[in-house]
């Protein structure tokens, strides 16, 4: 495919966006950009500095003074740097997961990170995933996808991730937390979570990550990998 192509992949927490976006980017040879990691990095910074996560102005000042770098390792993996320190694992902790929605709904934080995300995508083909990529960050993306899955399925996937990292798991609480995050993300005043009007919606509850990846790649290229 000639020229620069942008692929936006949005969806709620635990829908499999990261795994799918990484796979699509790897197959197509595009840059993978995980915008959620950036919000998680700001959240981690707020927790480390005891910044009130319910104070939008304090969060804006924090985000404005925080340097976040997303470094590609091998095309499918990234390292997240917070003020020069590798925090790739730390931003996936339960405490960050529980607080990131409050941080990400702060208007000032969103504006700073949206500007940074657009700059990261400039001049190259990208697969960018998050919650407002197709509606806000890359409104002119050539391809937009919105992934859905039941709260129970997303909690099951998140539980597996936490178990791999050695964190204790309460599946009922995970399901409740995901439902609460869905509500917060969908009802925030700035850039709420919703499919773009021209997005292709994929319910991946009963699909494997590979099936979703192949579906998106086939849609974009019309060639089966």
C-alpha positions as CSV (number, residue, x, y, z in Angstrom):
1,X,0.0,0.0,0.0
2,X,1.6,3.3,-1.1
3,X,1.7,6.3,1.1
4,X,1.3,6.9,4.8
5,X,-1.6,5.0,6.5
6,X,-3.1,5.5,9.9
7,X,-5.0,2.8,11.7
8,X,-7.0,3.7,14.8
9,X,-8.0,1.0,17.2
10,X,-10.3,2.0,20.1
11,X,-12.3,0.2,22.7
12,X,-12.9,-0.2,26.5
13,X,-10.5,-1.5,29.1
14,X,-9.5,-5.2,28.5
15,X,-10.9,-5.5,25.0
16,X,-7.6,-6.6,23.7
17,X,-6.5,-3.4,21.9
18,X,-2.9,-3.6,22.8
19,X,-2.4,-7.3,21.8
20,X,-4.3,-6.7,18.5
21,X,-2.6,-3.4,17.7
22,X,0.8,-4.8,18.3
23,X,0.1,-7.8,16.0
24,X,-1.4,-5.6,13.2
25,X,1.6,-3.2,13.4
26,X,4.1,-6.1,13.3
27,X,2.5,-7.7,10.2
28,X,2.2,-4.4,8.3
29,X,5.5,-3.0,9.4
30,X,3.9,0.2,10.9
31,X,4.8,1.9,14.1
32,X,2.7,0.8,17.1
33,X,1.6,3.6,19.5
34,X,0.0,2.7,22.8
35,X,-1.7,5.9,24.0
36,X,-3.0,4.2,27.2
37,X,0.5,3.7,28.3
38,X,1.0,7.4,28.3
39,X,-2.0,8.0,30.6
40,X,-0.8,5.2,32.8
41,X,2.6,6.9,33.0
42,X,1.0,10.1,34.2
43,X,-1.0,8.1,36.7
44,X,2.1,6.4,38.0
45,X,3.8,9.8,38.4
46,X,0.8,11.1,40.3
47,X,0.8,8.2,42.7
48,X,4.6,8.4,43.2
49,X,4.4,12.2,43.9
50,X,1.2,12.0,46.0
51,X,-0.7,14.2,43.6
52,X,-4.4,14.4,44.1
53,X,-5.9,12.4,41.2
54,X,-9.2,14.3,41.6
55,X,-7.5,17.7,41.1
56,X,-7.5,18.4,37.4
57,X,-5.2,21.5,37.7
58,X,-2.6,19.6,39.7
59,X,-2.7,16.8,37.2
60,X,-2.3,19.2,34.3
61,X,0.7,20.7,36.0
62,X,2.1,17.3,36.5
63,X,1.6,16.2,33.0
64,X,3.0,19.4,31.7
65,X,6.2,18.8,33.6
66,X,6.5,15.1,32.9
67,X,8.5,13.6,30.1
68,X,7.1,10.4,28.6
69,X,8.9,8.5,25.8
70,X,7.6,5.4,24.0
71,X,10.5,3.5,22.6
72,X,10.1,0.7,20.1
73,X,12.1,-2.5,20.9
74,X,11.4,-4.9,18.0
75,X,8.4,-3.6,16.2
76,X,5.9,-5.4,18.4
77,X,7.1,-4.4,21.9
78,X,7.6,-1.0,23.5
79,X,9.4,0.4,26.6
80,X,7.7,3.3,28.4
81,X,10.1,5.8,29.9
82,X,8.9,8.3,32.6
83,X,11.4,11.1,33.0
84,X,14.1,8.8,31.7
85,X,13.2,5.8,33.9
86,X,11.8,2.6,32.4
87,X,8.4,2.1,33.9
88,X,7.0,-0.4,31.4
89,X,6.1,-3.0,34.1
90,X,5.1,-0.5,36.8
91,X,2.4,1.2,34.8
92,X,0.5,-2.2,34.5
93,X,0.1,-2.5,38.3
94,X,-3.3,-2.8,39.9
95,X,-3.0,0.6,41.6
96,X,-2.3,2.3,38.3
97,X,-5.2,0.4,36.6
98,X,-7.6,1.5,39.4
99,X,-6.7,5.2,39.1
100,X,-6.0,5.8,35.4
101,X,-9.6,6.7,34.5
102,X,-9.6,9.6,37.0
103,X,-6.4,10.9,35.6
104,X,-7.3,10.4,32.0
105,X,-10.5,12.4,32.3
106,X,-8.7,15.6,33.3
107,X,-9.0,18.0,30.3
108,X,-5.5,19.4,30.6
109,X,-3.9,16.0,30.7
110,X,-5.8,14.9,27.7
111,X,-4.8,17.9,25.6
112,X,-1.2,17.6,26.5
113,X,-1.1,13.9,25.6
114,X,-3.3,14.2,22.5
115,X,-0.9,16.8,21.1
116,X,2.0,14.5,21.8
117,X,0.2,11.5,20.2
118,X,-0.5,13.4,17.0
119,X,3.2,14.5,16.8
120,X,4.3,10.8,17.3
121,X,2.1,9.8,14.3
122,X,3.2,12.6,12.0
123,X,5.0,11.5,8.8
124,X,4.7,7.7,9.2
125,X,2.3,4.8,9.0
126,X,1.0,3.9,12.5
127,X,-1.3,1.6,14.4
128,X,-2.5,3.7,17.3
129,X,-4.7,2.3,20.0
130,X,-6.7,3.9,22.8
131,X,-10.1,5.3,23.6
132,X,-10.4,8.4,21.5
133,X,-8.1,7.7,18.5
134,X,-10.7,7.5,15.8
135,X,-12.9,10.3,17.3
136,X,-10.2,12.8,18.4
137,X,-6.5,12.0,18.0
138,X,-6.6,10.7,14.4
139,X,-10.0,11.8,13.1
140,X,-8.8,11.4,9.5
141,X,-7.3,7.9,10.0
142,X,-7.9,5.8,6.9
143,X,-9.0,2.8,9.0
144,X,-10.9,2.9,12.3
145,X,-11.8,-0.1,14.4
146,X,-13.7,-0.3,17.7
147,X,-13.2,-3.5,19.8
148,X,-15.9,-4.8,22.1
149,X,-16.1,-7.7,24.6
150,X,-18.3,-8.5,27.6
151,X,-17.2,-7.2,31.0
152,X,-16.8,-10.7,32.2
153,X,-14.6,-11.7,29.3
154,X,-12.5,-8.6,29.8
155,X,-12.1,-9.3,33.5
156,X,-11.0,-12.8,32.7
157,X,-8.3,-11.5,30.4
158,X,-7.2,-8.8,32.9
159,X,-7.0,-11.5,35.6
160,X,-4.6,-13.6,33.4
161,X,-2.4,-10.5,32.9
162,X,-2.3,-9.8,36.7
163,X,-1.6,-13.4,37.5
164,X,1.4,-13.4,35.1
165,X,2.7,-10.4,36.9
166,X,2.3,-12.0,40.3
167,X,-0.5,-9.8,41.6
168,X,-3.5,-11.4,43.5
169,X,-6.7,-11.6,41.6
170,X,-10.4,-11.2,42.6
171,X,-12.4,-11.8,39.4
172,X,-15.6,-10.3,40.9
173,X,-13.8,-7.0,41.8
174,X,-12.1,-6.9,38.4
175,X,-15.4,-7.2,36.7
176,X,-16.9,-4.4,38.9
177,X,-13.8,-2.2,38.3
178,X,-14.1,-2.7,34.5
179,X,-17.8,-1.8,34.6
180,X,-17.0,1.3,36.6
181,X,-14.2,2.3,34.2
182,X,-16.5,1.8,31.3
183,X,-19.0,4.2,32.8
184,X,-16.3,6.8,33.7
185,X,-14.7,6.6,30.3
186,X,-18.0,6.8,28.4
187,X,-19.4,9.7,30.5
188,X,-16.4,12.0,30.9
189,X,-16.9,15.5,29.6
190,X,-13.8,15.6,27.4
191,X,-13.4,13.0,24.5
192,X,-15.7,10.3,25.9
193,X,-15.2,6.7,24.9
194,X,-17.4,5.9,21.9
195,X,-17.0,4.5,18.4
196,X,-16.3,6.9,15.6
197,X,-19.2,7.1,13.2
198,X,-17.1,5.6,10.5
199,X,-15.5,2.9,12.7
200,X,-15.8,-0.8,12.1
201,X,-17.1,-2.4,15.3
202,X,-15.8,-5.8,16.2
203,X,-17.2,-7.9,19.0
204,X,-14.3,-10.0,19.9
205,X,-15.8,-11.8,22.9
206,X,-15.6,-15.2,21.2
207,X,-12.6,-14.5,19.1
208,X,-8.9,-15.1,19.6
209,X,-6.4,-12.3,19.3
210,X,-5.1,-13.8,16.1
211,X,-8.5,-13.9,14.6
212,X,-9.1,-10.2,15.4
213,X,-5.6,-9.4,14.0
214,X,-6.2,-11.3,10.8
215,X,-9.6,-9.6,10.4
216,X,-8.1,-6.2,10.7
217,X,-5.2,-6.9,8.4
218,X,-7.4,-8.4,5.8
219,X,-9.7,-5.5,5.9
220,X,-6.8,-3.1,5.5
221,X,-4.9,-5.0,2.8
222,X,-7.4,-7.4,1.3
223,X,-4.6,-9.9,1.5
224,X,-4.6,-12.9,3.9
225,X,-1.5,-13.3,6.0
